[in-house]
Amino acid sequence: MITYAHRGARAYAPENTMAAFTKALDLKADGIELDVQTTKDGEIVICHDHAIDRTSNGTGWIRDFTLSELKKLDFGSWFDQHFAGEAMPTFAEFFAWYLKTPLLLNIEIKNGPVIYDNIEAELLNIMKTIAPKSFDLYNRIIISSFYHPSLCKIKELDAQFKTGVLFSARPVDVLSLIKQTNADYLHPHWHYLDSDWIKEAREAGIGVNSYTVNTPEEFAFVAPLNITGIFSDYPDRWLKS
């Protein structure tokens, strides 16, 4: 199974920061998973929560801050003083670094409840502008979301990009999510994995990446299943398994 470092290696460094991403690379993860949102002045930044309260020394919603205002905040001290002063990265800053690595990448668009108009087009534009022509955007990157209209929009803009349908319940018909979105992957919580629908998906050429596998018990549950990959806060644990 492919192992993606969830929000970077967030068990070892403050999530969704360059410190977490570089740690994931150091731990030899196969890939990185991260989350994107948009600032008040239209910049795409990397953060999981819509609010910055949990992961910074600020308070409020990302949509209400300019990038300049966010850059003045500390996104590391909450995790450990060793990371004091860690900044919120823009997606463009991260992507310029990422292009120099061998890592795979999963980008989660955090639409809902805040809806970021045009984030899909802006995201693709950043990648296509920064990446050299030789870089394989279409086979190293997956764009995922719980907000499935964003996946439809990505496919409308460029059908070659791979997309993944995030979900946290057991749908009556799992493959209907693929039919509705034209996605390439199913991204369920590990609670809702079962061998029957995984077999159906894999036979249809659909990949399955499951979140968030952190404990030995969780890994023991997913390991016998024929899934493509997992997202984990501890990517180094499963690379040794």
N, C-alpha and C positions, 0 to 999 in steps of 0.2 A: 504494500500500500504506500502511496505517496503521503508524506507527512508535511502539512503546512503549519508553520508557526503562527498560532492564532494571535492577531494583533501584534505581531512580532513575537518574540519569546517573552510573553508578558509575565510569566512566573519569575523571571530573572531581571527584568528591567521595566520601567514604566511603559505601559502599553501604548502602541501607536506612536512611538517616538523613534528617532533615528537610533537611539541607544538600544531599543528593543529589536530593531531590524538588523543592526550590525551583530547583535548577540545571536540572532537566528542564523545568520551566515556563519558565525564562529562555531555554532553547535552543529553545523552541517545539515540543517533542515533542507528538505527538498524544495520548499517554497515558503512564501509569506502570504498571510491573509491580513488585510487592513480595511478600514472603513473611511469613506469620503463624504464630506458635506461641503456646503458653500457659505462663505462669509457674507457680511452685509454688502461688501464692495465686489462680490462676484468671484472671489478667489476660492479654488477648491483646496480644502485642507483635510488633514487626516485626524479623525477623532471618532470614537464610537458613540458616545452620548450626544444628544442634541444640546445638553447643557454642559458647561465646563466645570461645574462645582466639584464633582468627584475627583477629577484628575488634574486640577490646577489650583492656584491660589486666587482664582477669580470666581465670579458667580454670574450666571446668566446663560442665555442661549447663543450658540454660535452665530445664528442668523442676525443677531443684534450687534455684532462686533465687526469692525474692519480688521483686515489682516494685520495692519500695523498695531492695533490695540491688542490683538491676541499674541503677537510676537513679544510683547512686553511682559507676558505672564510666565509663571514657572510651572511647567508640566512634569517636573521630576521629583520635587521634594516630598510630595504625598506618598511616594513609593519608598524612598530612602534619601537621606541627605546627600548621599554619594552622587545622586543625580540632580542636585539643586541647579536650577537654571536651564534645565532641558526645555527646549522650545517646541511648540506645536509645528510640525513640518507641513509645508504645502505639498500637494501631490507632485507638482513639478520638481520640487527639490528632491523628494524621494525618488522619483522616476529617473532622474539624471544619475543618481547613485545606483539604482537597481540595474540599469542597462549594462553596468560593468560587472555584474554578478552572473552566476550560472542558475540563479533561482527561478522557480516558477512563481506565478503571482495570481492571487485571487483578490479582486477589488470588490468590496461590498458597498453599494450605493445605499445610503441611509435615508432614503425618502420615507416619509410617514413617521410621526404625525406631521412634521414639517415637510412640505413639498418644495423641493428645490427645482424651480423651472429651468429647463435647459442644461441641467447638470450632466446629462448623458452626452450631449453634443460637445460640451466643454471638455469633458473627460477624454473623449476620443480625439479631440483636437490637440490636447496636450501631448498625448502619446504619439500621434502621427507627426507632430511637429518636432519633438525631441528625439525620437528613435531614428537611428540610421536606417537606410533602406534595406540593409542586410539583416536587420533584427526581425525575428519571427513573432510579430504581435499576435498572430491568430492562433498559434499553437502553444504559446507559453503563458498566456493570460486568460483568465476566466473572470467575467463580470457577473456578480450575483446580487440578489436583493430579495427581501421579503415583500417589497413593493413591486409586484409583477408587471405593472405597466411600464416600469423602467426597463425591464428586460425586453419587452416588445419594442420599445423605442430604440434600444441599442440595435436590435435586428433590423429595424427600419432604416437606421442610419448607415449601418454596415453589417450585413448579414454574415460576414466572415468571422466576426468576433464571437468567441465562445461565451455562452451565458449559463448561469446556474440558478435554479429555482430554490430559494430558501423556504423552508416551512417547518413549523413546530407542532404539527398534529398529524394524525394518520388520515390522509384523504381517502374517500371511498374508492376513487380511481386515481392512483398515483400518476399514471401516464397521461391523464387528462391535463395535468399541469404542463407537460411537455407540449401537448397538442395546442394548448391555449397560448403558449408563449413562444413556441418554436425554439425552446432552449435546448442545450446540449447536455446538461447535467442536472441531476436532482441533488439538493443539498439539505437533507433532513437532520433534525436532532437525532442523536443515536438511539433515543428511546423508541423511535418509530421505525427502526430498521426491522425488516423481517425477510427471511430467505425467499419467500414466494414473490413479493413484488420486486425484490432485487434481481431475481432471475429474469423476470419479465422485462425489466428495464435493460439489463445487460444484453439480453437477446435482441432487443430493439436498437442496440448500439448507443444506449444512454449510459453515461458515467454516473457514479454515485459517490459523493464526498460528504462525510458526516461530521457534525460538530457536537459538542466540544469534548473530546476524549482525553481525560486527564488522569484517571485512576487505573490501577491494575485491573479492577473489576470491570470497568468500562471497556478497557482494551480487550479483556478476555471475552467480552460479549461480541465485539465487532470483528475480532481477528478471524474467526472461522467464516465470516460472510464474504462474499465475493464483491467487495466494494473497491472503488478506485483509490480513495484516499480518505484521510482524516485531518481535522483541524485540532490542534492541541496547544495548550499553554506550555507544555513540557515536551517539545518535539524530540529532544535528545533521548527521552525514555524509550520511545517506540522505534527509533532508528536502530537501537541495539537489540530489539526483540526478534 
